[in-house]
Amino acid sequence: MNSRTHSKARLFLLFLVVCLPALAFAVTVTHTSETDFLQGTFDGTTTNGSGGVIIDSIDKYVAWLNDDTEVSSTENNSEGAPRVLADGSGGVFIVWEDDRNGGANTDLYAQRLNGSGIEQWAANGVAIGAASLDQVNSDVVSDGSSGAIVVYEDRRNGSAVDIYAQRIDTSGAVQWAANGVQVSSSTPSGTQTNPKAMPDGSGGAFIAWPDTRNDASGDLFIQRINSSGVRQWGNDDVGVSTSTGGQGSASGLELASDGSGGVIVVWIDSRAVSYGEYYGQRYNSSGSPQWT
């Protein structure tokens, strides 16, 4: 291969790493010859923890060297909205929405690929949330023990939309109740949607979401679940921001560790201006706010 071809290959990989967002189906890409190719519509990249690059695609086929890795082969159904998390061993966990059980019944499935792009769990994936109606809009984080915690929006209760979660171990066995445990309180009306999660460092997770229980324009609530999927901050959740005006923008919601066992939450808030400003709050491990 001449130097010009090498330069083009480097520029192409740099483009994939820098310019594309990171969440979707994935395989490790290693360039070995001019005939290698990447197949699919690319959504982003992440690292595999072993010096490689993971290319993400919204297609259920993903390219690995000169061949494809098929994550799901339920050919007559659609799969979408994939989420990917490095497994700490050179591979990835992949979670996606899947309508194999009926077009009006979208469920969540997961698969693990090793560093060679080989499926590690059951063919076509393991059910994360397959209750009645829809389980959608997921987020996935590490459980700190080589497994993952998946949080998602669940519509099994009809008009109510709630937040559920499931934990899955490294072998693909779900650790909590079949079809997940309810994270958000079961008592309020309104909807709880688009959750964001962060590991709590003890096998559980902090989970925050937009919530219309008090205000149709949306507030923010947060909950902590332990390694067994049990709520730690009461059964009514903790209101992060319940001021007049909308705080329910899922696009602006982010979580980060405070380095002391707690969590920092940031969000877009329109209490003062209609276009929104960023606000933040810190919670300790017991769910008490630390900033005023």
N, C-alpha and C positions, 0 to 999 in steps of 0.2 A: 504494500500500500504506500503511495507516495505521500509527501509531506502535506500537499494540498488536501488530499482526502482525509488525512489525520486531523487537520485543522477543522475541516467541515464537521467531522464526527464530534470533536470536542465542543465546537460551537453549538451543535444540535443538543448534546447532553446538557450543556450549560443553560441553554434555553429552557429545557424541560425542568431543570432544578430550580431556576430563578423565577421563571415567568408563570408557572402554573400553580394553582392552589392545591393543597394536599389533603385529599380524602377520596378514596374509592378502591376498586379492585386492584390487586398489586402482584407483581413478581419482581425478583431481582434481575437486573439487566447487566450482562457482561458483554462487552464488544469483543468479538473474536475474529471477525472477518467482514469484508465489504458486503457479504450476502446476508448478514444478520438484519433483522427488521423488527419493528414494533407494530403490533396490530391493535386497533381499537381507537376510541375517542378518548384522549387523555384528559384527566381532571387534575392531576397533580403528582407530587413526588414526596417521599419520605426516605429516611435512611433505614438500613436493615440491621444496624448495630455491628456490622462486620466490615465496614468500609465500602459497602455497596450502595447502590441507589435503587429505590423501589419506585416503579412507574405505576401510576394509578389510572384505571380506565373505567368508564361507566358501562362498558360492555361486559357481559358475563364471561367472555373469553379475554384472556390477557396473554401477551407474548412473553416467552422466556427463551432467549436465544433464537433458534430457528423453528421452534415449536410453540404450541399454545398450552396454557394451563387453564382448564375449565373448572370454574368454581362451582357452577350450578348447571345442570343439564335438564332442567324441567322445561323442555323446548316449547311447549304450547302455552307457557305463561310468561309474564314479564317480571323482571327483577330490576330494582333501581335503588337510588339513594344510598349507595354503599358508604360505609365508614370503615376505616382501617387503623389498626394499632399495632406497633411493633411488639413482638412477643418476648423480646429480650434474648432470643437465641438465634437471631438471624432471619426469622420468619415473621409472619403477620397473622393477626386475627382480623377477619373481615366480617362485617355485619351488613345485611341488606334487607330491603323490603321486598316481599315475595307474594304474588297472588296465586300460588299453586292451589290453594284451598278454596278458590272462588274469587271472581273479579271484584266483588263487593266486600271481600274479607282479606285485606292485606295484612300479612303477618311478617314477623322478623325471624330471619335465619342467620346462622353464623358458620364460618369455616375457618380452619387454621391451615396455613401453608408453611412449610419449612423453608429454609434458605435456598432450596433447589426448586421451589415452586410446586412441591408435591403435597396433595391433600393429606391432612393428618387425622381428620375426623370422618364421620359417615358421609357417603356419597350424597351430594346435593345439600349438605349442611345439616346443622342441628337446630331444632326449633328453640328460639329464645322466647318469643311471645306469639302464641298461636291460638289465643282465645277468640271468641266470637267478635265480629266486626273488626275494626282496624287497630293495628299496632304499628305506629309510624314515628318519624322524626326522632331517630335515636342518636345517642352519644355513647362512646365506649372509652373506658379508662382501665388502667391496670388495677388489679386487686392486690398487688405487691407480693403475690405468691405464684407467679408464672401463669396466672389466669386473668380474667377480665370481668369487669362489671359493665353491663349494658343498661342504660336508662332510656326510657321512651314514653311517648304519648300513647295512651290506651283508651279506646272507646267502647270497651266491652259492656259498660253500664248504660249504653244507649246515648241519650242526649248529653250526659255528663262526660267530660273528657278529663282523665286523671293521669298522674305520673306513676309509672311502674318501673321496676328494676329486676334484673336477673344477674346472677353471678355464675360464671362457667369456668371450670378448671382446665388445666393444660391438656387433659385427655378428651375434652368435649362433653363432660358430664355437668348438667346444671346442678347448682348447689342449693338453690332456694326452691320455693313451691313451684310446681308446674305452672308455666305461663307467667311467672314473676310474682313479686310482692308489691303491694301498693305503697308508694312513697308519700304522696300528698294525702292530706286529710280526706276522709270519706264523707265528712259532714257538710262542707260548704257547697253552695250552688256555684254556678259559673264554670269556667273551664280552666284547666291547668295544662299548659302546652309547652313545646319546644324546650325540653330540659337541657341544662348544661351540667356536667359532672367534673369532679376532681377527686383523686384518691385522698383518703384521710390519713394514710400512713399506717393504718392498723387493720387493713383488710376490708375496710368499708369505703364510703364515699360521702362527700358533700355534694348536694344536688340542689340547684336553683332553677326557677322557672317563672315565666310570666303567668299571672293569675288574675281572673276577673271576679273573684268571690265578693269583693267589696266595691269594685269600680269597673264599669264596662270598658273604660279606657285602659285598664290593666295596671296591676301592681306587681311587685316582685316578692316571692317567698322562697325560703330555703329550708332544707331538712338535712339531717345527717343520719345515715344508716350504718350499722356496724357490720362486721363480717358475716353475721347470720341474717342480714336483711331486716333488722329490727330498728324502728325509729328511735333516735336518741334525743331528739329535741322536742319532746311532747307530741301529742296526737293532732295538734292544730297547726303545726309548722311555725316558722318564725318569719314575721313580716320584715323583709329587708327595707322596702320603701312602700309606704301606703299613703303618701301625700296626695293632695288634689293634683290632677293632671296625670298623664300617662307615664308609667314606668315599665310598660309591658313590651318593650322592643326586644325581641329575641336576637336581632342582629347585633345589638350593642352589649349583650350580656356576656361577661367573661368571669372566670374564677381563677385564682392563683393562691398558692400556699403562702402563709405568712411566716413560715420557717419555725414556728413554735407550736405546731399542732392545730393551728386554726386556719382560717380561710379569709381571703380578701375578695370581695365582690365588686365589680364595676358594671355600670349600666348607663344607658341614655335616658335622661329624665326631662320631661317637658313641663315640670311644675312652674317654672319661671318664664320660659320662652317656648313657643310652639315648635321650633325646629329642634329643640332638645339640647341638653348639655350633659357632660359626663359627671356622674357622681360615684362615690365609693363608700364601702363600709367594711370593717374588719370584725370578724367573730372569733372568739376563742373556742377551744375544743368543746366547751359546754353550751355554746350557742348564744353567749352574751355579747352584745355589740360593744366594741372597744373605742369607737370614735363618736364624737358628738357634733 
